[in-house]
Amino acid sequence: MFELLRWLDLFGVIVFALSGALMAGRYKLDPFGVVVLSAVTAVGGGTIRDVILDTTVFWVADPIYLFVILMTAILTILIIRRPKRIPKRFLLIADAFGLALFAVLGTQKSLDLGAPIPVAIVMGTITGVAGGMIRDVLCNVIPMILRQEIYALAAMLGGCLFVVFHTFGLSENVSTICAIVGALKLRLAAIYWQVSLPAFHISEKEQ
């Protein structure tokens, strides 16, 4: 179980670091900016989660995450020369994978640390969405969590599914994979069919 979580966690870091690097390329940041944006996207949510839960921040306890982020950023710079030619949907899909992975793994870690179920789901959601939110704010873009797109709802679904599956006796491996797939399907469906929640709008009366 530990090995599965380890590899899923590293894969999530790579995917989120890639999405941060691609965003940096779209806004023509220098190499240092690429690394910074990759890092905050990849570890921002998990850092906030660990600080709130008063536990050692995961990348401080295991610096391998920093090397993975650095290598992802460097390889992105070397391999992908013209990020603007990459379809915007590719960035959304990469972000969707990171969202689903981190939301479920964040929920699971929170439960392992003794957090109540509602708190664990909130922590999982924060793990999944906060890094991308910081990335978007740094690039002066309205974060996806605040737009009409189904984003945070997919993260919450992943956390809830893990709790339900695990409660009904499925193994942690099966619960984790099924919850990740469920969250990912909802997010990808929202991207493909452009499904969104209704926007809150206040119309001003003409004077």
N, C-alpha and C positions, 0 to 999 in steps of 0.2 A: 504493500500500500504506500509506504513512504517513497519508494522509487517512482511510482506512478505520479504521485503528487509533485515530486521533485521535477520530473520531466515536463509535466503540464505547466508548472509554475515558470520554468525557464522558457518554455515555448510562449507562454503569455507575455513574458518580459520582452522576448524577441519581437513578437508581433506588435506590441504597443510601442517599442522603441522604433520599429520600422515606420509605424504610422506617424510618429513624431518627426522622424527624419524626412519623410516625404512632405509633411507640412512645412518643415523648415526650407526644403527645396523650393516649394511653391512661392515662398516669400523671400527667396534669395538670401538666406542667412549664411554667414561665414561658417567654416568647419566647427568652430567653438560653439556657435549658436545651434548647429545641427546636433552636437553632442548634448548640449543643455536641454534642448527640446525633446530629444529622445529620452533623456534621463527622467525628466519630470513627468513625461507621459507614462513611462514604464513603471516607475516606483512611487509616483505621487499618491495614488490611492492607497496603496499598501502602507505607506509611511503614515498617512493620517490615521488609518485604522489602528496600527500598532501603537501610535501615540495615545489615542483615545482609550485603548484597552490596557494601557500602561504595561506594555511588554517591550522587549528589545526589538528595535526596528530590524526587519528581516535582512536588509542589505548591509546593515552594520554588523550583524552577527555572521553574515556570509558574504564577503566582498565579491564572490564570483559573479553576482548579479551586475556589479559595476563593470566588470570585464566584458560580460555578454553585451551590455548596452553599448560600450565603447566599440566593440568589434562590429556590432550591427550598424552603428552610425558610420563607421569608416567604410564598411563594405557597401553601404547604400550610396555614399559619396562616390566611391570608385566605380561601381557598377552602373548606377542610374545617373546619367549625366544630365538629363533634361526632364525633371519631375513634372513640368507642365504638360508634357506629352502623355503622361500616365493618366488614364481616365480617373476622374474624381471618384467613381464608384469603387475603384481598387482601394483607395484610401479608406472608404467607408467599410468595405469588406474586411480589410485588415483590422480596423478598429472594432468591428463586430466580433471577430474571433477573440481579441483581447478582452473585450467587455464580458463575453460569456464565460471565458476561463476564470478571470479574476473575480467575477461576482460569485461564482460557485465556490472557488477556493477560499475566498475571503469569508464567506459564510461558514464554511467548514472549519477554518482556523479559529474563527470567533467562538464557535460551539466548543471546540477542543479546549479553549481557554476559559470555558465556564460561563460564557455570555448567555443570557436568556434567548429564546428563539427569536422574538421580535427584534432584539438588539443585534443578534447575529445576522439577520436578514438585512438590516439597515447597514451594518458594517460591510457586508458583502456588496451591497449596492454602492457604497462609498468607494470600496476597493475597485469596483469596475468602472465608475464614472469620473472620479475625481481627477485622475491623471489626464484624461482627455479634456476635462474642463479647464485645468490649468494650462494645458497646451493651447487651447483655443483662446483663452484670455490673453496669453502672452503674444499671440498673433493678431490680437484685436478682432477676433471673430466671436459672434454670439455662440456660446457653448451649445452643443447638440442637446444637452439635457434640458436646456431652456427653450428649445424650439418645439415645433409641433411634432417632430418625428418621434416614433416610439423608440425610446432609448433607455431611460432609467427603468421603464416598465419591464423591459426585457431582462435587465439585471435583477430586478426584484423577483421576476418569474423564476430565474435560475436558482436563486436562494431558496425560494419557497418549494420548488421541485425537489431540491436536495433534502430539505427537511422532511417532506412528505415521503419520499422514497425510503429514506433512512428509517423513518418512524415505522414504516410498514415492513421492516425487516430485511430490506435489500442490503447487500454488502456495500461498504463505502466506495469500492471501485465502481460498481454498477450504478450506485446513486450519483456519484460524481459525473460519470460519463453521460448518463441519461439527462441530468440536470443541465449540463453544458450544452448538449445537443438541443434541448428544449429552448433554452435562452437564445442560442445561436439561430435556430429556425425562425423564432419570432422576429429577431432583429433583421435577418436577411430577407424575410418576407416583407417587412416594413420598407426596406430599401428597394426591393424589386418592384413591389406594387405601389410604392409611395404612400403607404398607409400612415396616417397620423391621427393624433388626438385633436379634437376640436379646439381651436384657439380661443382664448379669452380676449374679448374685444369690447372696449367702451367707445361708443360713437358720441362725438361731441355735437350738440345741437348748434345749428347755425344761428348766429346772432341776428 
